[in-house]
Structures are given as structure tokens and as C-alpha cells.
């Protein structure tokens, strides 16, 4: 199969037409010529290919366990995995293939057998990383460098976060390359859609795009994307941004995360974006990269199924008896630095300190999911959390009453639902987090079921309306969608304690209204809705792939695709040379800044090599060579004084000189530049208030430059300056126009000299 795919790489992707569909897995050996079936009578029936989605994530949606009796590996689907749940959003006929790693290490001798089992029974393609690569890739670069950085934690000292390590970055690249190789084993680049998930695989789009120029790639980031001020500290910032931009669609949970990404693209790569018929599009070398903003949801069917189980009802009944007479406040968090668990405990202590009447009545039950990585930072966090909890329990507890109850053993979703069901309030106090679905799960569990209602002792004939209260940090992804929640700054312990008190004192009718608002949104924006919406947008983003001609440009992670219209034909050097030699009269017009000279060059004078080439061109009697520029005639005349036969067109054609010994010609008889006395003071005002901007005063025009100013502020100031100048110069014979990082005022269009 791999050899067949390797042959595809030899086909030119500049040609139109689609490659024949090939099956993802070859069942029998042989040569694949067409995707077809032949009947007994010799006729051929074309088989319509089913839709396929290749989901790529760091971890496969399966659990692995070793069976000692049979000495073999066993597997089962992980029903809590988002990647397994999202397939509900795809059309029924869609085939879903998963590419990712397992949660255990598989020996080399077992890898082939495990791969076969996973592919045939679970539609999974496992990636096997060497132990040292996995450690540096996952525990090193991902969890101890990228994860803190994306959550706004900078490694200022060796003891405060992990610093950038070039070896760990190389392991990250190696791991992403392994994932890419596995995708290439099963992909049909003309038909299949690839959906990559999260920060573990941010350079994977480049590996895929380099191999298949028209591959259909979507990427979704489940963590926050930091502000550009934080992101720009990443030594490999450009490489990651350029790799992400090799996707067709990039998704984020919130507008803030998308805004930070777009700001980073603007400030570091100079890219602009705009709203296009309801979605944000970012132009990147002829391709439009779509930006999708949609928070993920939960699997409603899973929770409804769990809540209908008798065993769930029995557990609810047990917990109700255990906390009889107590008001339960619930927290469910991973054990990591950014979940704010210790701050939540401090707020609980503050609540009991300020309200002695609540002592013995209110219990904070904190479920802590196991840490996903290890290290000194995790151990310090555990020690700090336990110390604060023990101190509060010692100060406010009494026999039979602990204010803070910590549940440390791992709990499945089924185990957590009973806790959600009995909790009067749920507190999510993260200092920074991605989406965080705990409030969604809590709300649906509080909606309940007949089984849970019986366990809670609800009157079946006259059941009360459902109610819930959520206290949520303003720094997490789900906060914008929970308009009925009490939003808090987790760093403000007093404010969180006050929010807890407000939740406990809140009237039932208000709790009911808040719950109804949340449940209506959550039930209609579940994981299937999220997956379906993103899948549809990815299809739309890839719709014009076959109608563009594509060329790969750049090396390594700087690789990108230049996409052009179907009518475009790339000029070959032999065609140019042939046409050049056949002609007897040639006009060669050369732009200066950005063409003859690099745009980024500080010294704008032409090099000796440039002058030599121009002399060679001008000495050919068949050639008329002109430098065309917006620069002034004095600068151009001085710089090119050594090329006698070179023509110059200065200030966009206002001044023209046919050779060094010719006089400068003016395109019109205009001599009135009194309008400069009006325009210049206005420009000076904006220059004083825009750091990095400057004024260029030409003989016939005046230009305000802002390429060295802050991109966003400079753009806003340019817009304001344009409006200001158009207003004050309304009655003058000038044109005010905005260009690339400039605002220019010049005389109205004149009749240019013809060559």
C-alpha cells in the first residue's frame, strides 16, 4: 500500500483533474488501476467512494490493557474521548479513521500485531514513538514548555517553568513527522479530509501539505492561544505560525483566542485578514485560510444514558445520605497549575471566616483528575493544595464535618454524574484554561432523569423545576457561552468567596431561570453540532482546491503553497530567453523598492552587482530600460549616475529622464504646491502621536509612512489620517490615497509621458 502511495508523489499536482480514488487499505495483493468492481458478464460498475474523515490527535480514542492470561493486548473504545464522540456530527455514510498514539507503551515485537487489530476492529492507526522521543516531545516540549506558555506562564527563571530546549523541539518535529507518515499510509489526498487536533501537532499541516499540495486539512486548537506579546517569546514562533497556515481551516473555541492568533500573524508575518460573508479569511499566498470560532459541546446521549442507569441512581442516593443536611459546592479539575484549585480552597476558607453560620452546613467537594504529566511543578502543586485544605479543615472542621473533601482517585464520567446531580453549585475557578466542559456536564446532570429524581426523593406527581448555579472564571473558553453564570476573577479570593455566598443565598426562581438558559444552549450546541459545523466549513474552505494551480515554495517549515488562478501559466526560463532573443525592440520596466532592492533593506542604494547588470542591459541597442519608482528624482539620479543609458521614472512618473544626459521631463505644467502647507501640519500631528511613523516630503507629493509603527495602531491612524486629509484638502487639486503602510497626497492624475 505504501509503495502505491509513493507513486502518487511522482504525479504533477499542477495538472487539473482528480486522481483516481484508491482504497484506504488493500485487502489482496495486486495492481490498483481503477476504483471499480467487475461483474460476471464482464461489465464494469463504478463504486461511489464513501466519504472519509481522518482524525489526527495525540491520543487514540481507545484504551489498552494487557491480558496476563493470554499474554496479549486488549482494547476497547474510550467512550469519554471527544475524538470518538465527534463522529456523530458527520453524515452516516462517513468512514472515520483515527491516527494517534496509545496510552501505553507497546513493545517492538507486538507493534505489527497491535496495528492490525486496531485498524481492522477500531479503524485506528497507531503511532509508535521511541521512548526517548516521546519523553522529549510530550513531557518536554508539549507539557512543560508549550502548555505553560499558551497559558501565559513565561519561563523567567530555571525554577519557574521549563525553558526552550532545541533538543525537545527536534523531538517535537520528529514526532509530528511520524504522525504525518501514518496519515500518508491511509490517505487519498483527492477525497479524504484530515482534521488535526490540538497543540501537540501544530507543524503536522506542513508535512502533509508538502507531500500533497491540495490535501484538505483542518486544525482545531483546544487550548488557549496567547496574546501576541506572549506568543512572540517563542523562539520557533514563525515556524509554528507558517505550519498552521498550511491548513485550510483553523478553529478556536473563542473569539479572543482567534484574535490573538490573527494578531500574531499580522505582527510577525505581516498578514492581513478580513471578514468574508460571515467568516474570517486570511489570505496566504493565494490561498484563503478560514478561521472558525465555535466552542465544543458535550455528548448529550452519553449523559442521558448514564442518568438512566439504576447504578447511577443508587450512587446518587448514597451521596445524598452521606451529605445529608449539607449544601454541596462541587469542583472538578485536572491537577495542573492553571486550574486554580488552591485559590478555590482559599475562597472557601474566606467564606467560612466571614459567615460563621455556614460552618457545618457547606461542603466543598473537590474531584481532582490525575495530572497528565509529572515533575517538580506538579509535586509542588499537590503539596500546596493539600496544605491549604488541611489548614482550612483544621480551622473550621469538627467531628463529622470537613469543609473541604478531596477525591483523589480517578473517576469516570459515570462516577462523576452523581456528584454533579447532588451539588447545589459548581465552581470552575481556572486562572487560564481552554474550553472546560465541567459547567456543561454539571448543567445537564442537574436536568436529571426519572431515575435520578427517584433517588433524590423528588415528588413524581408534582416535580419541582430544575435549578443550578455556576460560578465560572472569566479566563476560560466556556465563560462567554454561560451568560447566566456568576463570573469571577479567580485571583480575587474575596470576590470568589462573595460569589459563593451569593450562590447559596440566591432565590430558587433565579436559579431556575439561570439553569433553563444554560440547558437550552448546551443541549442544542452539543459535540455533534460542533463537529458538523466545522466539517461543513472545512468542505467549503476546500471547495476551490481543484480550480487553482499550486506550486510548493520554501524549505523546511518555511514551506508554503502558492496558489494561482487556472488561467495562470508559470513562465519557464527557456521560454523567456527564447522570446527575448527573437525580439528586436524591448522595453524593460523595473520597479525599484521590493524588486531591484529588497523591501527590508535599510541602505536603498543599488549594489555594484545591480549597476553592472543594468549596464549590460542598457548597452544592448535593442533595449530601452527604465527604473520606475515613487522615490524622488535627485536620489534616483545620484544612485544611477554610473549607468548612462538607463531611463528613470521618478515619483510615480511625474518626472521622467530617458538617459543620464537627458533633461528631466514633467508630465504636466502644474507648479501649484501650496496644498503642502495644509497637508504637512496634519501629517506632523499624526507622526507625533504614532511611534515609528515618519513623513517623506517629495517635490510633487508628501507621504506618511507607518510600516515601523504598531501594525494595528498604525492602520487605525492611517485610516483616521486619510479621512482628515480628505476633509481639509477637499477643494485642492490633489488626490489622497492609502497604500501599503502609507498615506500619500499628490496632484490629481496627469497625462503620463508615453515611451
CORWOZI-V21046 format. One record per backbone hydrogen bond with DSSP energy under -0.5 kcal/mol. CO is the residue of the C=O (numbers start at 0). NH is the residue of the N-H. If there is no record, write none. Layout:
# CORWOZI-V21046
co:CO nh:NH
co:CO nh:NH
This chain:
# CORWOZI-V21046
co:0 nh:4
co:1 nh:5
co:2 nh:6
co:3 nh:7
co:4 nh:7
co:4 nh:8
co:5 nh:8
co:6 nh:9
co:7 nh:10
co:11 nh:14
co:24 nh:26
co:30 nh:32
co:33 nh:35
co:34 nh:46
co:36 nh:44
co:38 nh:41
co:42 nh:38
co:43 nh:45
co:44 nh:36
co:45 nh:47
co:50 nh:94
co:51 nh:192
co:52 nh:54
co:52 nh:96
co:53 nh:55
co:53 nh:194
co:54 nh:56
co:54 nh:98
co:55 nh:196
co:57 nh:100
co:59 nh:61
co:60 nh:77
co:62 nh:75
co:64 nh:66
co:64 nh:73
co:65 nh:67
co:66 nh:70
co:66 nh:71
co:71 nh:66
co:73 nh:64
co:75 nh:62
co:76 nh:78
co:77 nh:80
co:80 nh:83
co:80 nh:84
co:81 nh:85
co:83 nh:86
co:84 nh:87
co:85 nh:88
co:86 nh:89
co:90 nh:93
co:93 nh:95
co:94 nh:52
co:94 nh:96
co:96 nh:54
co:97 nh:124
co:98 nh:56
co:99 nh:126
co:100 nh:59
co:103 nh:105
co:106 nh:109
co:106 nh:110
co:107 nh:110
co:107 nh:111
co:109 nh:113
co:110 nh:114
co:111 nh:115
co:112 nh:116
co:113 nh:117
co:114 nh:118
co:115 nh:119
co:116 nh:120
co:116 nh:121
co:117 nh:121
co:117 nh:123
co:118 nh:122
co:122 nh:97
co:123 nh:125
co:124 nh:99
co:126 nh:128
co:129 nh:133
co:130 nh:134
co:131 nh:135
co:132 nh:136
co:133 nh:137
co:133 nh:138
co:134 nh:139
co:135 nh:140
co:136 nh:141
co:137 nh:142
co:139 nh:143
co:140 nh:144
co:140 nh:145
co:141 nh:146
co:143 nh:161
co:144 nh:148
co:145 nh:149
co:146 nh:150
co:147 nh:150
co:147 nh:152
co:148 nh:151
co:151 nh:153
co:153 nh:155
co:156 nh:159
co:158 nh:160
co:159 nh:156
co:164 nh:168
co:165 nh:169
co:166 nh:170
co:167 nh:171
co:168 nh:172
co:169 nh:173
co:170 nh:174
co:171 nh:175
co:172 nh:176
co:173 nh:177
co:174 nh:178
co:175 nh:179
co:176 nh:180
co:177 nh:181
co:178 nh:182
co:179 nh:183
co:180 nh:184
co:181 nh:185
co:182 nh:185
co:182 nh:186
co:186 nh:188
co:187 nh:190
co:187 nh:191
co:191 nh:215
co:192 nh:53
co:193 nh:195
co:193 nh:217
co:194 nh:55
co:195 nh:219
co:197 nh:200
co:198 nh:201
co:200 nh:203
co:202 nh:205
co:202 nh:206
co:203 nh:207
co:204 nh:208
co:205 nh:209
co:206 nh:210
co:207 nh:211
co:210 nh:212
co:211 nh:214
co:214 nh:216
co:215 nh:193
co:216 nh:247
co:216 nh:248
co:217 nh:195
co:218 nh:250
co:219 nh:197
co:219 nh:221
co:221 nh:434
co:223 nh:225
co:226 nh:229
co:226 nh:230
co:227 nh:231
co:229 nh:232
co:230 nh:233
co:233 nh:236
co:235 nh:239
co:236 nh:240
co:237 nh:241
co:238 nh:242
co:239 nh:243
co:240 nh:244
co:242 nh:245
co:243 nh:246
co:247 nh:289
co:248 nh:218
co:249 nh:291
co:250 nh:220
co:251 nh:293
co:253 nh:257
co:254 nh:258
co:255 nh:259
co:256 nh:260
co:257 nh:261
co:258 nh:262
co:259 nh:263
co:260 nh:264
co:261 nh:265
co:262 nh:266
co:263 nh:267
co:264 nh:268
co:264 nh:270
co:265 nh:269
co:271 nh:282
co:273 nh:280
co:274 nh:276
co:275 nh:278
co:278 nh:275
co:279 nh:290
co:280 nh:273
co:280 nh:282
co:281 nh:288
co:283 nh:286
co:284 nh:562
co:286 nh:283
co:286 nh:288
co:287 nh:289
co:288 nh:281
co:289 nh:249
co:289 nh:291
co:290 nh:279
co:291 nh:251
co:291 nh:293
co:297 nh:299
co:297 nh:526
co:298 nh:302
co:299 nh:303
co:300 nh:304
co:301 nh:305
co:302 nh:306
co:303 nh:307
co:304 nh:307
co:305 nh:308
co:308 nh:312
co:309 nh:313
co:310 nh:314
co:311 nh:315
co:312 nh:316
co:313 nh:317
co:314 nh:318
co:315 nh:319
co:316 nh:320
co:317 nh:321
co:318 nh:322
co:320 nh:323
co:322 nh:325
co:325 nh:327
co:326 nh:328
co:326 nh:362
co:327 nh:423
co:327 nh:424
co:328 nh:364
co:329 nh:426
co:330 nh:366
co:332 nh:368
co:333 nh:335
co:335 nh:338
co:337 nh:430
co:337 nh:431
co:339 nh:343
co:340 nh:344
co:341 nh:345
co:342 nh:346
co:343 nh:347
co:344 nh:348
co:345 nh:349
co:346 nh:350
co:347 nh:351
co:348 nh:352
co:349 nh:353
co:350 nh:354
co:354 nh:357
co:355 nh:358
co:357 nh:360
co:357 nh:361
co:360 nh:326
co:362 nh:328
co:362 nh:364
co:363 nh:365
co:363 nh:404
co:364 nh:330
co:364 nh:366
co:365 nh:367
co:365 nh:406
co:366 nh:332
co:366 nh:368
co:368 nh:334
co:374 nh:378
co:375 nh:379
co:376 nh:380
co:377 nh:381
co:378 nh:382
co:379 nh:383
co:380 nh:384
co:381 nh:385
co:382 nh:386
co:383 nh:387
co:384 nh:388
co:385 nh:389
co:386 nh:390
co:387 nh:391
co:388 nh:392
co:389 nh:393
co:390 nh:394
co:391 nh:395
co:392 nh:396
co:397 nh:400
co:400 nh:397
co:402 nh:363
co:402 nh:404
co:403 nh:405
co:404 nh:365
co:404 nh:406
co:405 nh:407
co:406 nh:367
co:411 nh:415
co:412 nh:416
co:413 nh:417
co:415 nh:418
co:415 nh:419
co:416 nh:420
co:417 nh:421
co:418 nh:422
co:419 nh:422
co:424 nh:329
co:425 nh:427
co:425 nh:470
co:426 nh:428
co:427 nh:472
co:433 nh:476
co:434 nh:477
co:436 nh:440
co:437 nh:441
co:438 nh:442
co:439 nh:443
co:440 nh:444
co:441 nh:445
co:442 nh:446
co:443 nh:447
co:448 nh:452
co:449 nh:453
co:450 nh:454
co:451 nh:455
co:452 nh:457
co:453 nh:456
co:457 nh:459
co:459 nh:462
co:468 nh:425
co:469 nh:471
co:469 nh:485
co:470 nh:427
co:471 nh:487
co:472 nh:475
co:474 nh:432
co:475 nh:478
co:477 nh:480
co:477 nh:481
co:478 nh:481
co:480 nh:482
co:481 nh:484
co:484 nh:486
co:485 nh:471
co:487 nh:473
co:487 nh:489
co:488 nh:491
co:490 nh:492
co:491 nh:495
co:492 nh:496
co:493 nh:497
co:494 nh:498
co:495 nh:499
co:496 nh:500
co:497 nh:501
co:498 nh:502
co:499 nh:503
co:500 nh:504
co:501 nh:505
co:506 nh:510
co:507 nh:511
co:508 nh:512
co:509 nh:513
co:510 nh:467
co:510 nh:514
co:511 nh:515
co:512 nh:516
co:513 nh:517
co:514 nh:518
co:515 nh:519
co:516 nh:520
co:517 nh:521
co:518 nh:522
co:519 nh:523
co:520 nh:524
co:525 nh:529
co:526 nh:530
co:527 nh:531
co:528 nh:532
co:529 nh:533
co:530 nh:534
co:531 nh:535
co:532 nh:536
co:533 nh:537
co:534 nh:538
co:535 nh:539
co:536 nh:540
co:537 nh:541
co:539 nh:542
co:541 nh:544
co:543 nh:546
co:544 nh:547
co:546 nh:565
co:548 nh:563
co:550 nh:561
co:552 nh:559
co:554 nh:557
co:555 nh:558
co:559 nh:552
co:560 nh:562
co:561 nh:550
co:563 nh:548
co:564 nh:567
co:571 nh:575
co:572 nh:576
co:573 nh:577
co:574 nh:578
co:575 nh:579
co:576 nh:580
co:577 nh:581
co:578 nh:582
co:579 nh:582
co:585 nh:587
co:585 nh:623
co:586 nh:588
co:587 nh:589
co:587 nh:625
co:588 nh:590
co:589 nh:627
co:590 nh:595
co:591 nh:594
co:591 nh:595
co:591 nh:596
co:596 nh:593
co:597 nh:600
co:601 nh:603
co:606 nh:610
co:607 nh:611
co:608 nh:612
co:609 nh:613
co:610 nh:614
co:611 nh:615
co:612 nh:616
co:613 nh:617
co:614 nh:618
co:616 nh:619
co:618 nh:620
co:619 nh:622
co:621 nh:585
co:623 nh:587
co:624 nh:646
co:625 nh:589
co:625 nh:627
co:626 nh:648
co:627 nh:591
co:628 nh:651
co:630 nh:650
co:631 nh:635
co:632 nh:636
co:633 nh:637
co:634 nh:638
co:635 nh:639
co:637 nh:640
co:639 nh:642
co:641 nh:643
co:642 nh:645
co:643 nh:659
co:646 nh:626
co:647 nh:656
co:648 nh:628
co:649 nh:652
co:649 nh:653
co:649 nh:654
co:650 nh:653
co:653 nh:666
co:654 nh:649
co:655 nh:664
co:656 nh:647
co:658 nh:661
co:664 nh:655
co:670 nh:672
co:672 nh:675
co:673 nh:676
co:674 nh:677
co:674 nh:678
co:675 nh:679
co:677 nh:681
co:678 nh:682
co:679 nh:683
co:680 nh:684
co:681 nh:685
co:682 nh:686
co:683 nh:687
co:684 nh:688
co:685 nh:689
co:686 nh:689
co:688 nh:690
co:689 nh:692
co:691 nh:707
co:693 nh:704
co:694 nh:696
co:695 nh:697
co:695 nh:702
co:699 nh:746
co:700 nh:697
co:701 nh:744
co:702 nh:695
co:702 nh:704
co:703 nh:742
co:704 nh:693
co:705 nh:708
co:709 nh:713
co:710 nh:714
co:711 nh:715
co:712 nh:716
co:713 nh:717
co:714 nh:718
co:715 nh:719
co:716 nh:720
co:717 nh:721
co:718 nh:722
co:719 nh:723
co:720 nh:724
co:721 nh:725
co:722 nh:726
co:723 nh:727
co:724 nh:728
co:726 nh:729
co:728 nh:731
co:731 nh:733
co:732 nh:747
co:734 nh:736
co:734 nh:745
co:736 nh:743
co:738 nh:740
co:738 nh:741
co:740 nh:705
co:741 nh:738
co:742 nh:703
co:743 nh:736
co:744 nh:701
co:745 nh:734
co:749 nh:751
